Amino acid sequence: MTDWDLPLGPFRDPLIARLFGYWNDRRAARIGPARSDIDPIDFPWILADVTLVDVVVSDVAGAPVRFFTRVVGHAIVQRQGFNMTGRWLEDFPEPQFRQIIARSYNSVVRARVPRHGVRDIVLDGRRRRHEVIILPLSADGERVDMLLAALRDLPRSDLSGADRPPYGPIGVGPVGADPP
């Protein structure tokens, strides 16, 4: 079991939980709301920690899905020390973290379900303690064409104790399933 195999929630950060509730209210019975169904004005309380990503599928059979970052919240930019707004995921300068992001994004696109996780890990020489949620958006209700993600740092005390989830590679199956 990995941190991504845990059931969606329990959320440690109340703003992540609130964003999930907002997304869930707007999706109705679809895999996710359309981008036109959400308005950043509705969630100013977490906007600084949000990333909006285009899912770009090639017309060439077998070509990989690509991810183009439309917007990165200023708190994320400040924590990272660089801004990915208007850039492709492959331009992300930290290779270990980029690989985890790519697997996570691809997992949401393939499974067409949100992903939620808590991490306490060292990547690219940097300690990362955060909670993250990646939510699919879909214009046609069938294909994931955008991702709405939020990443919030967690205090060290929130990552200790008996309820600490196991950490390991990112699973790519549906929430609650064993990774392939």
Protein Blocks (a to p, Z undefined) as FASTA:
>chain_A
ZZklpcehjdfblklmmmmmmmmmmnmmafbdcfklpcfklmmmlmmmcccddddddfbg
hiacddddfbdcfklmmmnopafehiafklpmblklmmmmmmmmmmmmmnopacdddddd
deehiacddddddddddfkomaccbdcdddddddfklmgcjklccdddddfbdehiacZZ
